[in-house]
Amino acid sequence: MTTLTVKNNRKRNLNCLSYILIAFGLLGGELVLVAIEQAIYGADLSAFTLGQRLIHWSLTIVLWVAGCSYCYMTAKKEGIEPLRVIQPSLTAKTWFFIVVIVMISGLLSSYLWGWQFKPFVEFQGMMERHDSGGILAFIFQQMYYIAEGLVIVMIIAFGQTLGEQLIKGYVFPWGSIALGLTWGLGHLLSQDIVTALYCVIFSLFCGVLFLLIKKDAKLSLIVITLMFII
């Protein structure tokens, strides 16, 4: 391996790591946004009005989508393409494993929500808090989840690319490691240890799904976001 090749590989690795950290930073950016909003409104996030919540979700969605677009487009210019844009042909066996993983994740989520269906509980909560505006709030919340799913896919994709560049010849969900160490453990700061543990397990599922889906961009976003919502 020539010196130039070593330098190029090192640069690609550092670039992938930087995109992982940028994507993780986008999630942290919401915390900064919340702090600013709370200072402006003089109220805690849980006490936001419907309009204030809609503004928060809208700003967060713009931040996450814009940030992910920047990471993907910049990486592509550098010759790094962690996602495929052509939907692969998946076997019935692969789809079976995908469905099983999504169902297991859904059961774990249901356990954390007192053995209730998370979307239904959230919908009820929105209706109780915002009356007739609850439906609109619920719709915006799902859009928010989709945007967060995009950030999650970005972390997984760049984490998988970085792992494959560092250790060649092994099929391993490196994206799970990247997501677990960032988004997963990050919940220790924003939530609690039980939620953080669930998020680490969720990260493992996501990384495996990403490989089963063969790194397809559209399908990865759909399946992982669906698992995240339920």
Secondary structure, DSSP 4 states (H G I P E B T S, - for coil): --HHHHHHHHHHHHHHHHHHHHHHHHHHHHHHHHHHHHHHHTS-GGG--HHHHHHHHHHHHHHHHHHHHHHHHHHHHTT---SB-SPPP--HHHHHHHHHHHHHHHHHHHHHTTSS-HHHHHHHHHHHHHGGGHHHHHHHHHHHHHHHHHHHHHHHHHHHHHHHHHSTT----HHHHHHIIIIIHHHHHHS-HHHHHHHHHHHHHHHHHHHHTTTBHHHHHHHHHHHHH-
